[in-house]
Amino acid sequence: MSTKPFLYKFASKLNEAPIDEPQLHFDEKEQVNLFEDGSLSWFGVSKKIYTSTGTPGHTIPAHYTKSNKYVLAKRVPGKTDRRAGK
């Protein structure tokens, strides 16, 4: 039995394998990512821009919990957050 861990057998094969990943570069004039052949890289432009979204405040009414304790009403303030636009 070998003292090398099992996955070490495959590490050398992975290091010898050619990299099939195309090279990207950023075009300053167009402000987009392009492949070597000049085609557009869609993963760099398909992300939606963020928009500010507001959620309105609301009141949680008074109630009894499962353990039969009484909880007073509570006001939850509105919040503003950033989400991907539609």
Backbone hydrogen bonds in HBPLUS format (Angstrom, degrees):
<---DONOR---> <-ACCEPTOR-->    atom                        ^
c    i                          cat <-CA-CA->   ^        H-A-AA   ^      H-
h    n   atom  resd res      DA  || num        DHA   H-A  angle D-A-AA Bond
n    s   type  num  typ     dist DA aas  dist angle  dist       angle   num
A0008-TYR N   A0005-PRO O   3.21 MM   3  5.71 151.7  2.29 113.4 121.4     1
A0009-LYS N   A0006-PHE O   3.43 MM   3  6.26 160.3  2.47 118.9 122.3     2
A0010-PHE N   A0007-LEU O   3.09 MM   3  5.51 138.1  2.28 107.8 117.8     3
A0014-LEU N   A0010-PHE O   3.08 MM   4  6.36 151.8  2.16 150.4 157.9     4
A0015-ASN N   A0011-ALA O   3.09 MM   4  6.33 154.4  2.16 148.3 154.8     5
A0016-GLU N   A0012-SER O   3.16 MM   4  6.32 138.6  2.34 140.2 149.9     6
A0017-ALA N   A0013-LYS O   3.23 MM   4  6.30 129.6  2.50 137.9 149.3     7
A0025-HIS N   A0034-LEU O   2.93 MM   9  5.51 151.1  2.02 153.2 162.6     8
A0034-LEU N   A0025-HIS O   2.83 MM   9  5.51 171.4  1.84 165.1 166.4     9
A0027-ASP N   A0032-VAL O   2.91 MM   5  5.61 170.1  1.92 173.5 170.2    10
A0031-GLN N   A0027-ASP O   2.73 MM   4  5.45 133.3  1.95 143.2 157.0    11
A0041-SER N   A0033-ASN O   3.04 MM   8  5.51 161.6  2.08 153.9 148.0    12
A0035-PHE N   A0039-SER O   2.93 MM   4  5.49 165.7  1.96 159.7 164.4    13
A0038-GLY N   A0035-PHE O   3.10 MM   3  5.30 161.5  2.13 109.5 114.9    14
A0044-GLY N   A0041-SER O   3.34 MM   3  5.88 151.6  2.43 108.8 116.2    15
A0045-VAL N   A0042-TRP O   3.10 MM   3  5.31 152.5  2.17 106.8 114.7    16
A0046-SER N   A0042-TRP O   3.03 MM   4  5.86 132.9  2.26 159.1 167.4    17
A0085-GLY N   A0049-ILE O   2.78 MM  36  5.75 165.8  1.80 163.1 164.2    18
A0051-THR N   A0083-ARG O   2.76 MM  32  5.60 160.0  1.80 163.1 167.5    19
A0083-ARG N   A0051-THR O   3.03 MM  32  5.60 163.3  2.06 161.7 163.1    20
A0053-THR N   A0081-ASP O   2.76 MM  28  5.46 174.3  1.76 170.8 172.8    21
A0081-ASP N   A0053-THR O   2.89 MM  28  5.46 164.9  1.91 159.6 161.7    22
A0055-THR N   A0079-LYS O   2.79 MM  24  5.35 167.9  1.80 163.8 168.1    23
A0079-LYS N   A0055-THR O   3.09 MM  24  5.35 141.5  2.24 137.8 149.2    24
A0058-HIS N   A0076-VAL O   3.00 MM  18  5.40 148.7  2.10 146.2 155.8    25
A0076-VAL N   A0058-HIS O   2.78 MM  18  5.40 172.6  1.79 176.8 178.4    26
A0060-ILE N   A0074-LYS O   2.76 MM  14  5.20 167.3  1.78 167.2 165.8    27
A0074-LYS N   A0060-ILE O   2.96 MM  14  5.20 158.0  2.01 145.6 152.8    28
A0063-HIS N   A0071-VAL O   3.09 MM   8  5.48 149.7  2.18 144.3 153.6    29
A0071-VAL N   A0063-HIS O   2.82 MM   8  5.48 169.4  1.83 169.4 173.1    30
A0065-THR N   A0069-LYS O   2.82 MM   4  5.30 156.3  1.87 149.5 157.0    31
A0068-ASN N   A0065-THR O   3.01 MM   3  5.14 152.4  2.09 112.2 113.4    32
